C-alpha cells in the first residue's frame, strides 16, 4: 500500500490512497524565528495608519503628567495607550471592558498594544487622567488634515446635534427632593449601622453600605449645580443691564436685578447621575437627558470645531462657534481664514446675521408670526362706551374692570374715537412706515407711548427700532430683509445649498456608522473631551480615505 509522505494527508478515492499536499496545522509548532507583530496585519491596515499618526503627534501633554525622575511603578507607554484608544474610537468601540477583551482576541489591537494587555481599569484611568490632553488632540489631527490639503474653509457649516448623556431622565430632582433624599439616605445609613454594629463603634462602613457615599456626593454636586445656575442667571441679567447702560450712555430706570428675583414657571431640576446634563427636547423622541453638541465642518466634511453646550437653543452659539473655527484654523496653520459661515434657521437672530465674525454669513431666517389682537369682550366694550359718553370716569371704569385707568383711556380712544377702532396689524411694519415715526421719537417730538400707538408694536420693538436709528444695532426686520436678499441671490443660494452636503454627513457618520449616540463619560468637561475625541476619530478616517485614494 502506498503511503503519503510526511506533511501530506491521506485521502481514499476509488480504493486507492492518494497524497494531498496540505499546510501543517500543528498548534505546538514553535516559531523558527522571533515573530514580529507587524507581520500579523496587511501593510495598509487602519492600525498601522493610527500608529503613524500617533508618531506624528506631540505627546508632551501626556508624558508631562508622570514623574520625570523615573521613580514609582512602571506605566504603559502613553503612545501605546493612545494608539489603542484612537483605534477603538475609529472602529466604534468605547467600552473599556470590551477593549480589554479585544486586546486578547483581536489581532489589530494586539499589534497596536505590542502584544501587551492593559486591563479595563487602566484604560479608564488613562482616559480620565489625560482628559485635557485627549481633547487637545483634535487640533493636532486638524493640523494633519490641513497639511494633507483636506481643509478648504471656503464654506464652513455650523450645526448642532442632540446627544444622550450617560444619565437617566428619571434621575432629575428639584432642590427640595435632593435635600430630602440626602436626609433619607443618611437615616437609612444610620439604621443600617445600628442593625449591624448595635451600640459598638465600627472604624468604617461595611462594604454593602460604602457605595452610598458616592451617591450623596453626586446629590450634593447636583445641589451645587442648581446654585451655580441661579448665580449665572443673576450675573447674566446684571451684565446685560450694564451693557445697555454703557451703549446708551445713561442709567436705566426700573428695579435692578436681585439674586432672588428669578421667576420660573417650573422649579429647576438637576440630575443626580450627571448634574451638568439637561433635559433637551428631541423632535423624534420627545425629550432626552443629554447635551447639545455644536459642530462646524467644511464641504469636505472635515470637522473644524467641536464644542459641548447644555442649552437647547442654537442661537447663542453661532458667534462663539465662528470664533472657535477661526481660532482652530489659525492654530492648525491654515492661512486665509473662512470664506462664508452657513447655518440653518435655528441660528437666526439679527445679531448673528450682522455681527462681524471675520467672514460672510448666510443664515436661513425665521418669519415673525403676527396674530390678530384680542378684541375686548362685550362687557368691557359696554363699560368703555359709558366712559366715552361721560357716564363713568376712567378711574371708575378701571376699578370695575380691574385694569389701570390708562388702559381704559387708550382702549376708549381706540374703539370710540373720531376714527373708530384701529385696524389690527397683520404684518410687521415696513421700514418706510416706522422710520419716520422713530426719527420723531429720537428727536423728542413724540413719546414712546405715542409711537407705540401709531405703529401698534410692543415696547421691546420700539426700543429695537430706536437702537437702529441711533446706530447701536440693526433692527431685526431690516437685518432679516438683508439676509433674505443674500439668500435669494443665485450665488448665496448655491453657497447655502452646500450646508446639507457638509455638516449632515458628519452627523450621519458619527451616529449611524460609528454608532455614537450616547456619551459614556459624565460631566461637561469629560463630555467635551469625549466629543472632541469622537470628532478627531472622524477626521482621522477622512484623512486615511484621502491617503488611500
PLY file of the C-alpha trace (Angstrom):
ply
format ascii 1.0
element vertex 549
property float x
property float y
property float z
element edge 548
property int vertex1
property int vertex2
end_header
0.00 0.00 0.00
1.34 3.42 -0.98
1.71 5.88 1.95
1.69 9.64 1.72
4.97 11.31 2.57
5.36 13.38 5.74
3.33 16.57 5.62
0.83 15.10 3.18
-2.68 13.94 4.06
-4.11 10.53 3.01
-7.36 10.50 1.04
-9.09 7.27 -0.06
-10.55 7.53 -3.57
-11.79 4.50 -5.53
-9.82 2.10 -3.31
-6.56 3.94 -3.91
-4.76 6.01 -1.28
-3.89 9.41 -2.79
-1.48 12.01 -1.35
-2.88 15.59 -0.84
-0.50 18.47 -0.21
-1.88 20.39 2.87
-0.40 23.03 5.12
0.67 21.93 8.56
-1.75 22.84 11.34
0.32 21.83 14.33
-0.55 24.14 17.23
2.55 23.04 19.11
4.92 24.09 16.32
7.28 26.81 17.62
8.33 29.81 15.60
11.63 29.15 13.85
12.48 32.86 14.02
11.41 35.51 16.60
7.96 36.73 15.45
7.12 40.38 14.69
3.62 41.66 15.39
3.88 43.80 12.25
3.66 40.63 10.18
0.18 39.90 11.54
-1.65 42.58 9.52
-1.50 43.85 5.92
0.55 47.00 5.40
-2.47 49.18 4.56
-4.43 48.25 7.69
-6.06 51.03 9.75
-3.98 50.02 12.79
-0.72 50.96 11.05
-2.25 54.26 9.92
-3.16 55.07 13.54
0.37 54.18 14.66
1.82 56.50 12.01
-0.49 59.32 13.13
0.42 58.89 16.79
4.11 59.06 15.88
3.46 62.50 14.34
1.59 63.91 17.36
3.08 65.99 20.13
2.54 63.88 23.26
4.26 66.20 25.72
0.93 66.76 27.47
0.70 63.02 28.17
4.28 62.39 29.27
4.37 65.57 31.33
1.85 64.22 33.84
4.24 61.48 35.02
7.23 61.76 37.32
10.38 62.77 35.49
12.75 61.00 37.91
11.56 57.52 36.87
10.54 56.50 40.37
7.39 54.56 41.07
5.77 51.68 39.28
6.15 51.25 35.55
3.30 52.57 33.41
2.20 51.62 29.94
3.66 53.85 27.24
1.19 56.73 26.67
1.80 56.47 22.91
0.75 52.81 23.04
-2.35 53.57 25.13
-3.31 56.49 22.89
-2.97 54.37 19.74
-5.30 51.75 21.24
-7.80 54.44 22.26
-7.79 56.17 18.88
-8.20 52.91 17.00
-11.07 51.92 19.28
-12.91 55.18 18.62
-12.24 54.91 14.88
-13.92 51.50 14.88
-16.89 52.44 17.06
-15.64 50.90 20.31
-15.58 52.85 23.60
-16.18 50.34 26.38
-13.02 49.80 28.43
-14.04 46.24 29.20
-14.64 45.37 25.54
-11.34 46.99 24.60
-9.64 44.80 27.21
-11.28 41.76 25.63
-10.19 42.81 22.14
-6.61 43.25 23.35
-6.63 39.47 23.85
-8.78 38.32 20.93
-8.32 40.91 18.17
-5.09 40.85 16.16
-5.24 44.57 15.31
-5.48 45.53 18.99
-2.59 43.21 19.83
-0.46 44.85 17.15
-1.30 48.32 18.47
-0.52 47.30 22.06
2.69 45.45 21.10
1.15 42.27 22.50
0.58 43.90 25.90
-2.77 43.68 27.69
-3.68 46.64 29.90
-6.89 45.91 31.77
-10.11 47.94 31.61
-9.35 49.86 34.82
-6.00 51.00 33.39
-7.69 52.10 30.17
-10.39 54.02 32.05
-7.84 55.72 34.29
-5.75 56.72 31.26
-8.75 58.32 29.58
-9.70 60.13 32.79
-6.18 61.23 33.74
-5.35 62.66 30.31
-8.77 64.20 29.67
-7.43 67.63 28.65
-4.58 66.22 26.56
-7.01 63.97 24.69
-9.26 66.95 23.95
-6.25 68.85 22.60
-5.60 66.06 20.07
-8.47 67.43 17.99
-6.38 70.45 16.98
-3.35 68.32 16.12
-5.39 65.98 13.94
-6.94 69.03 12.25
-3.40 70.25 11.53
-2.57 66.91 9.85
-5.69 67.25 7.71
-4.58 70.75 6.74
-1.14 69.52 5.70
-2.84 66.89 3.53
-4.85 69.62 1.77
-8.21 68.48 3.13
-9.18 71.71 4.89
-10.96 74.01 2.46
-12.55 76.75 4.57
-14.34 78.47 1.72
-17.68 77.32 3.18
-17.98 76.26 6.82
-21.33 74.95 8.06
-22.35 75.21 11.72
-24.98 72.99 13.27
-25.78 71.13 16.48
-26.95 67.64 17.26
-28.52 66.25 20.42
-26.55 63.51 22.17
-27.77 61.48 25.14
-25.88 61.74 28.42
-24.85 58.77 30.50
-27.76 59.53 32.80
-31.45 58.78 33.12
-34.20 61.31 32.54
-35.87 59.98 35.69
-32.86 60.91 37.85
-33.80 64.62 37.80
-34.70 66.15 41.15
-35.77 69.53 42.48
-33.86 71.25 45.25
-36.38 70.06 47.82
-36.22 66.48 46.55
-32.42 66.48 46.67
-32.32 67.79 50.23
-34.92 65.24 51.34
-33.01 62.43 49.60
-29.80 63.31 51.44
-31.63 63.21 54.78
-33.37 59.95 53.90
-30.15 58.22 52.86
-28.41 59.45 56.00
-31.20 57.98 58.12
-31.06 54.69 56.21
-27.29 54.51 56.67
-27.62 55.20 60.40
-30.27 52.49 60.71
-28.10 50.01 58.80
-25.13 50.78 61.07
-27.29 50.30 64.16
-28.56 46.95 62.92
-25.07 45.75 62.06
-22.98 47.21 64.90
-25.50 47.80 67.67
-24.01 50.02 70.35
-20.46 49.24 69.23
-18.37 51.62 67.12
-17.06 50.50 63.72
-13.98 52.07 62.11
-15.64 52.14 58.67
-18.87 51.21 57.00
-19.24 47.63 55.77
-18.80 47.12 52.04
-22.54 46.89 51.18
-23.08 50.42 52.51
-19.92 52.10 51.26
-21.46 52.93 47.87
-23.98 55.35 49.35
-21.20 57.87 49.97
-20.67 58.29 46.23
-24.36 58.87 45.68
-24.53 61.53 48.37
-21.58 63.27 46.72
-23.41 63.29 43.39
-26.56 64.65 45.07
-24.53 67.44 46.63
-22.98 68.14 43.22
-26.49 68.45 41.78
-27.40 70.94 44.52
-24.25 72.94 43.75
-25.18 72.99 40.07
-28.60 74.44 40.91
-26.92 77.18 42.93
-24.50 77.96 40.09
-27.35 78.19 37.59
-29.15 80.67 39.83
-25.99 82.74 40.17
-25.41 82.65 36.40
-28.96 83.91 35.77
-28.39 86.83 38.12
-24.96 87.60 36.67
-26.26 87.50 33.11
-29.06 89.95 33.96
-26.59 92.31 35.65
-24.18 92.08 32.69
-26.97 92.73 30.18
-28.15 95.77 32.13
-24.59 97.14 32.32
-24.15 96.65 28.56
-27.31 98.58 27.76
-26.33 101.41 30.09
-22.87 101.56 28.54
-24.25 101.67 24.99
-26.93 104.24 25.75
-24.68 106.37 27.94
-27.29 106.77 30.65
-28.59 104.82 33.60
-31.61 102.59 33.03
-34.74 103.10 35.05
-36.65 100.41 36.87
-35.67 97.94 39.60
-32.21 96.44 39.49
-31.80 92.63 39.29
-31.52 90.77 42.56
-30.22 87.24 43.17
-33.58 86.04 44.46
-35.88 87.59 41.86
-35.68 84.85 39.23
-39.16 83.74 38.28
-39.71 80.40 36.65
-42.88 78.59 35.69
-41.37 75.32 36.93
-38.72 74.70 39.60
-35.21 73.98 38.43
-34.12 70.36 38.33
-30.70 68.75 38.41
-29.68 65.23 37.52
-28.20 63.12 40.30
-26.20 61.00 37.84
-24.75 63.75 35.62
-25.53 67.17 37.15
-24.29 69.05 34.08
-26.64 67.31 31.64
-30.03 68.82 30.80
-33.50 67.76 29.67
-33.38 68.54 25.94
-36.36 68.39 23.56
-35.83 65.89 20.78
-38.20 66.03 17.82
-38.04 62.30 17.13
-38.24 61.04 20.71
-39.89 63.75 22.81
-37.18 64.68 25.31
-33.80 63.26 26.30
-31.29 63.72 29.08
-28.26 64.95 27.25
-26.15 67.68 25.69
-26.20 69.89 22.61
-23.09 69.02 20.57
-22.14 72.02 18.40
-20.07 71.22 15.32
-18.59 73.08 12.35
-17.46 71.30 9.17
-16.12 72.10 5.72
-17.55 70.97 2.40
-15.11 68.03 2.51
-16.72 67.04 5.83
-13.68 67.85 7.95
-14.73 68.96 11.45
-13.03 72.26 12.29
-14.72 72.97 15.65
-16.44 70.76 18.23
-17.97 72.17 21.41
-20.44 70.91 24.01
-23.27 73.08 25.34
-26.19 72.47 27.68
-28.71 74.85 26.10
-31.31 73.59 23.67
-31.44 76.78 21.63
-28.73 77.08 18.97
-28.93 80.89 18.66
-26.42 81.80 21.41
-23.74 79.52 19.94
-23.28 80.88 16.41
-20.80 83.65 17.21
-18.79 81.52 19.73
-18.61 78.66 17.20
-17.47 81.04 14.44
-14.74 82.32 16.78
-13.73 78.73 17.65
-13.44 77.85 13.95
-11.17 80.81 13.25
-9.03 80.02 16.30
-8.70 76.31 15.46
-7.78 77.03 11.84
-5.14 79.53 12.90
-3.59 77.07 15.37
-3.65 74.37 12.68
-1.63 76.60 10.36
-4.43 77.26 7.88
-3.96 80.53 6.03
-6.73 82.62 4.52
-9.46 82.28 7.12
-13.07 81.36 6.39
-14.96 82.44 3.29
-18.55 82.14 4.49
-20.30 80.68 7.53
-23.56 78.85 6.80
-26.23 77.87 9.34
-29.89 76.90 9.39
-32.81 78.93 10.76
-32.21 77.71 14.30
-29.28 80.15 14.50
-31.08 83.20 13.14
-31.04 86.42 15.11
-30.42 89.93 13.87
-27.16 90.00 15.86
-25.94 86.68 14.38
-26.73 87.89 10.88
-24.99 91.27 11.21
-22.11 90.79 13.68
-18.64 90.81 12.10
-17.20 87.31 12.51
-14.37 87.72 10.01
-16.31 86.15 7.14
-19.54 86.43 5.22
-22.62 84.95 6.92
-25.59 83.08 5.44
-28.30 82.05 7.92
-31.81 80.99 6.98
-34.26 83.46 8.54
-37.39 82.96 10.58
-40.51 84.82 9.58
-42.26 86.50 12.55
-45.77 85.34 13.33
-48.34 88.12 13.52
-51.59 87.39 15.33
-54.90 89.18 15.45
-55.02 91.11 18.75
-57.73 90.13 21.17
-60.85 92.28 20.93
-62.38 93.40 24.26
-65.43 91.37 25.18
-68.93 92.85 25.17
-68.85 93.70 28.88
-65.65 95.70 28.54
-66.93 97.44 25.43
-70.10 98.41 27.33
-68.04 99.99 30.13
-65.80 101.74 27.61
-68.87 103.13 25.84
-70.05 104.64 29.14
-66.65 106.26 29.58
-66.91 107.68 26.07
-70.36 109.11 26.87
-69.13 110.62 30.13
-71.22 108.37 32.35
-68.10 106.91 34.04
-64.65 108.28 34.70
-61.58 106.37 33.59
-60.70 105.53 37.19
-64.22 104.26 37.93
-64.14 102.10 34.81
-60.69 100.82 35.76
-61.99 99.75 39.20
-64.92 97.94 37.61
-62.75 96.13 35.03
-59.78 95.67 37.40
-57.42 97.41 34.99
-55.47 100.65 35.03
-57.13 103.92 34.09
-54.53 104.44 31.34
-55.68 101.20 29.70
-59.26 102.44 29.86
-58.24 105.72 28.22
-56.28 104.03 25.45
-58.98 101.49 24.64
-61.73 104.10 24.76
-59.85 106.26 22.28
-59.13 103.24 20.11
-62.71 101.95 19.88
-64.75 105.12 20.30
-62.51 107.87 18.96
-63.19 110.02 15.94
-61.62 107.46 13.59
-63.24 104.43 15.23
-61.38 101.19 16.12
-57.84 100.91 14.79
-57.30 98.25 12.17
-55.48 95.28 13.64
-51.93 94.85 12.33
-51.47 91.59 10.47
-47.88 92.14 9.30
-44.77 93.78 10.64
-44.43 97.50 9.87
-42.43 98.38 6.80
-39.27 100.47 7.37
-40.77 103.25 5.28
-43.61 103.35 7.82
-41.77 103.14 11.11
-38.53 105.01 10.38
-40.21 108.47 10.20
-42.09 107.76 13.43
-38.99 106.59 15.29
-36.97 109.54 13.97
-39.54 111.84 15.57
-39.20 109.83 18.77
-35.41 110.15 18.66
-35.72 113.93 18.27
-38.05 114.05 21.29
-41.06 115.25 19.31
-43.24 112.35 20.49
-43.19 109.87 23.36
-42.76 106.12 23.22
-46.41 105.74 24.09
-47.44 107.76 21.04
-45.02 105.85 18.80
-46.33 102.55 20.13
-49.91 103.61 19.43
-49.13 104.69 15.88
-47.15 101.58 14.97
-49.10 99.11 17.16
-45.99 97.26 18.26
-44.57 96.34 21.67
-42.22 98.45 23.79
-39.43 95.96 23.05
-39.88 96.52 19.33
-39.92 100.29 19.81
-36.61 100.03 21.68
-35.02 97.96 18.89
-36.21 100.44 16.26
-34.82 103.31 18.32
-31.48 101.49 18.66
-31.36 101.14 14.87
-31.96 104.85 14.32
-29.22 105.68 16.83
-26.79 103.31 15.10
-26.50 101.00 18.09
-27.87 97.82 16.41
-29.56 96.69 13.22
-33.34 96.40 13.55
-34.47 92.74 13.17
-36.81 93.39 10.22
-34.09 95.18 8.27
-31.49 92.54 9.13
-33.92 89.83 8.03
-34.61 91.59 4.73
-30.90 91.98 4.04
-30.29 88.29 4.77
-33.25 87.21 2.62
-31.82 89.24 -0.27
-28.44 87.49 0.12
-30.10 84.07 0.18
-32.22 84.90 -2.86
-29.13 85.82 -4.87
-28.02 82.85 -7.04
-24.53 82.85 -5.52
-25.90 82.95 -1.96
-28.42 80.22 -2.72
-25.69 78.00 -4.19
-23.47 78.50 -1.13
-26.30 77.77 1.29
-27.18 74.52 -0.51
-23.72 73.22 0.39
-24.72 73.12 4.07
-26.62 69.85 3.81
-23.68 68.19 1.99
-21.11 69.23 4.59
-22.47 69.03 8.14
-25.26 66.46 7.83
-22.97 63.63 6.58
-20.69 64.28 9.59
-23.54 63.58 11.99
-24.59 60.61 9.88
-21.12 59.05 10.06
-20.75 59.67 13.79
-24.21 58.45 14.79
-25.00 55.74 12.24
-21.64 54.38 11.05
-19.66 54.70 14.28
-22.72 54.29 16.50
-22.07 57.24 18.81
-25.48 58.39 20.02
-24.72 58.49 23.73
-21.78 59.76 25.75
-20.07 57.31 28.08
-18.50 59.88 30.39
-20.16 62.26 32.85
-19.64 65.95 33.49
-19.36 68.69 30.89
-15.53 68.68 30.85
-15.40 64.90 30.38
-18.11 65.01 27.72
-16.29 67.85 25.94
-13.13 65.71 25.84
-15.07 62.72 24.52
-16.86 64.74 21.83
-13.58 66.16 20.54
-12.08 62.67 20.52
-15.06 61.40 18.51
-14.68 64.25 16.01
-10.91 63.65 15.85
-11.61 59.99 15.02
-13.98 61.14 12.26
-11.26 63.39 10.82
-8.70 60.56 11.04
-10.94 58.31 8.97
-11.32 61.09 6.39
-7.55 61.53 6.34
-6.97 57.80 5.82
-9.51 57.65 3.00
-7.73 60.54 1.28
-4.32 58.84 1.72
-5.61 55.66 0.06
-7.11 57.50 -2.91
0 1
1 2
2 3
3 4
4 5
5 6
6 7
7 8
8 9
9 10
10 11
11 12
12 13
13 14
14 15
15 16
16 17
17 18
18 19
19 20
20 21
21 22
22 23
23 24
24 25
25 26
26 27
27 28
28 29
29 30
30 31
31 32
32 33
33 34
34 35
35 36
36 37
37 38
38 39
39 40
40 41
41 42
42 43
43 44
44 45
45 46
46 47
47 48
48 49
49 50
50 51
51 52
52 53
53 54
54 55
55 56
56 57
57 58
58 59
59 60
60 61
61 62
62 63
63 64
64 65
65 66
66 67
67 68
68 69
69 70
70 71
71 72
72 73
73 74
74 75
75 76
76 77
77 78
78 79
79 80
80 81
81 82
82 83
83 84
84 85
85 86
86 87
87 88
88 89
89 90
90 91
91 92
92 93
93 94
94 95
95 96
96 97
97 98
98 99
99 100
100 101
101 102
102 103
103 104
104 105
105 106
106 107
107 108
108 109
109 110
110 111
111 112
112 113
113 114
114 115
115 116
116 117
117 118
118 119
119 120
120 121
121 122
122 123
123 124
124 125
125 126
126 127
127 128
128 129
129 130
130 131
131 132
132 133
133 134
134 135
135 136
136 137
137 138
138 139
139 140
140 141
141 142
142 143
143 144
144 145
145 146
146 147
147 148
148 149
149 150
150 151
151 152
152 153
153 154
154 155
155 156
156 157
157 158
158 159
159 160
160 161
161 162
162 163
163 164
164 165
165 166
166 167
167 168
168 169
169 170
170 171
171 172
172 173
173 174
174 175
175 176
176 177
177 178
178 179
179 180
180 181
181 182
182 183
183 184
184 185
185 186
186 187
187 188
188 189
189 190
190 191
191 192
192 193
193 194
194 195
195 196
196 197
197 198
198 199
199 200
200 201
201 202
202 203
203 204
204 205
205 206
206 207
207 208
208 209
209 210
210 211
211 212
212 213
213 214
214 215
215 216
216 217
217 218
218 219
219 220
220 221
221 222
222 223
223 224
224 225
225 226
226 227
227 228
228 229
229 230
230 231
231 232
232 233
233 234
234 235
235 236
236 237
237 238
238 239
239 240
240 241
241 242
242 243
243 244
244 245
245 246
246 247
247 248
248 249
249 250
250 251
251 252
252 253
253 254
254 255
255 256
256 257
257 258
258 259
259 260
260 261
261 262
262 263
263 264
264 265
265 266
266 267
267 268
268 269
269 270
270 271
271 272
272 273
273 274
274 275
275 276
276 277
277 278
278 279
279 280
280 281
281 282
282 283
283 284
284 285
285 286
286 287
287 288
288 289
289 290
290 291
291 292
292 293
293 294
294 295
295 296
296 297
297 298
298 299
299 300
300 301
301 302
302 303
303 304
304 305
305 306
306 307
307 308
308 309
309 310
310 311
311 312
312 313
313 314
314 315
315 316
316 317
317 318
318 319
319 320
320 321
321 322
322 323
323 324
324 325
325 326
326 327
327 328
328 329
329 330
330 331
331 332
332 333
333 334
334 335
335 336
336 337
337 338
338 339
339 340
340 341
341 342
342 343
343 344
344 345
345 346
346 347
347 348
348 349
349 350
350 351
351 352
352 353
353 354
354 355
355 356
356 357
357 358
358 359
359 360
360 361
361 362
362 363
363 364
364 365
365 366
366 367
367 368
368 369
369 370
370 371
371 372
372 373
373 374
374 375
375 376
376 377
377 378
378 379
379 380
380 381
381 382
382 383
383 384
384 385
385 386
386 387
387 388
388 389
389 390
390 391
391 392
392 393
393 394
394 395
395 396
396 397
397 398
398 399
399 400
400 401
401 402
402 403
403 404
404 405
405 406
406 407
407 408
408 409
409 410
410 411
411 412
412 413
413 414
414 415
415 416
416 417
417 418
418 419
419 420
420 421
421 422
422 423
423 424
424 425
425 426
426 427
427 428
428 429
429 430
430 431
431 432
432 433
433 434
434 435
435 436
436 437
437 438
438 439
439 440
440 441
441 442
442 443
443 444
444 445
445 446
446 447
447 448
448 449
449 450
450 451
451 452
452 453
453 454
454 455
455 456
456 457
457 458
458 459
459 460
460 461
461 462
462 463
463 464
464 465
465 466
466 467
467 468
468 469
469 470
470 471
471 472
472 473
473 474
474 475
475 476
476 477
477 478
478 479
479 480
480 481
481 482
482 483
483 484
484 485
485 486
486 487
487 488
488 489
489 490
490 491
491 492
492 493
493 494
494 495
495 496
496 497
497 498
498 499
499 500
500 501
501 502
502 503
503 504
504 505
505 506
506 507
507 508
508 509
509 510
510 511
511 512
512 513
513 514
514 515
515 516
516 517
517 518
518 519
519 520
520 521
521 522
522 523
523 524
524 525
525 526
526 527
527 528
528 529
529 530
530 531
531 532
532 533
533 534
534 535
535 536
536 537
537 538
538 539
539 540
540 541
541 542
542 543
543 544
544 545
545 546
546 547
547 548
